[in-house]
Amino acid sequence: MMKNILVVLLLTFVGFTVQAQEMKNKNAKVEFHVSGNCEMCKKRIEKAALGVSGVKSADWHMDCGTLYLIVNEQKTDVPTIQKAIAKAGHDTDEFKALKEDYDKLHTCCQYERK
């Protein structure tokens, strides 16, 4: 009987420990590459990222193509953000914009696709 109680207590403790490790960061710093060319791209990319619930800040650097984000991981994740940006016409590390979304971009925004 005592052995069963110890096993239950141990499993409960392990369960709480695992749950504590899975706590998501409310201010996670995230960065990834987004293809684009100009200031119009910058506005569009940042607007698409900020349109995702949980994205607190977005800053795309045109010179290197890196998007820097502060994200509440309890509300969103990187693939969701990258999908929103791809929907706006810009390729990311993991998601490529559909041809029809890319074709909607202004001619100066149509970057060279890989």
N, C-alpha and C positions, 0 to 999 in steps of 0.2 A: 504494500500500500504506500509506504513512504517512498519507495523507488518510483512509483507512478507519479506522485506529486512532484518529485524532483525533476522528472522528465518533462512534465507539463510546464513547470517554472522555467526550465532551461529553454524549451521551445518558445515560450512567451518572450523571454529575454532576447533570444536570437531574432525573433520576429520584429521586435521593437528596434533592435540594432540595424537590421536591414532597412526598415522603413525610414529610420533617421538618415541613413546614407543616401536614400533616394530623394531627399528633400531637394527641390528645384530652387535654383538661385533666382531671386527677384530682380537682380541687376547684373545679369551675365553679360560679359563683353564678348562679342562675336564679330568675326570678320571673314569675308570671302570675296572672291573676284566677281565683278559684274562688268560685262562688255558695254561700252558706250563711247561717245566722242566729245560731247560738248556740254555747255551749261544747261541746255534744254534736257539732255539726257540726265544730268545730275538731279534736276528738279523732278523728273519723271521717276527715276529710280528711288529717290528718297521718299517721294509721295507714295509710291507703291509699297515700300517697306513700312512706312508709318501707318498705312491703311490696314495693316495686320494688327489685330488686338494683341497687346502685350509688347509691342515694339515701342520703346520709350524715346529713343533717339536714333537718327540715321544720318550718316555723313559719308558721301561717296567722294573719293578722291580721283579726279579725272586723270592725273598724271600717272597713276599706277593701276587704276581700275579697281581699287579695293573699297568695299563698303564696310564701314565700321558701325556697329550697332550696340545699343544697350537694350537687353531683352529680358522680360519677365518669363522665365522658363516654365512657370506654372500656367501660363496662358497660351504659349506658342512654342514652336520649335523652328530650327533652321530650314528644314524642307518646306514648311508652310510659307515662310518668308520668300524663299527662292522661287517657289511656284508663283507667288503673287508678282514678283519682279519679272519672271518669264512671261506672264500674262500681259504685262505692260510692254513687252517687245524686246526685253534685254536678256541675253544668255547669262547664266550663272555657272558655277562650278558643276553643279549637279543637274540643272534643268535648262534645256534649250527652248527658246521662245518658238512657238509655232510660226510657220511661214506667214500666215495671215496677220499675226500680231506684229511680227517684224516688219512686214510690208506697210503697216499703218504708220510707222515712224517717219518723221520728216526726213528728206533726203540727206541732210547733214548729220542726222542721227544714225543713219544706216552704216554701222561699223562693219568691218570685214569679218565675216563669219568663218569659223574653223570647220 
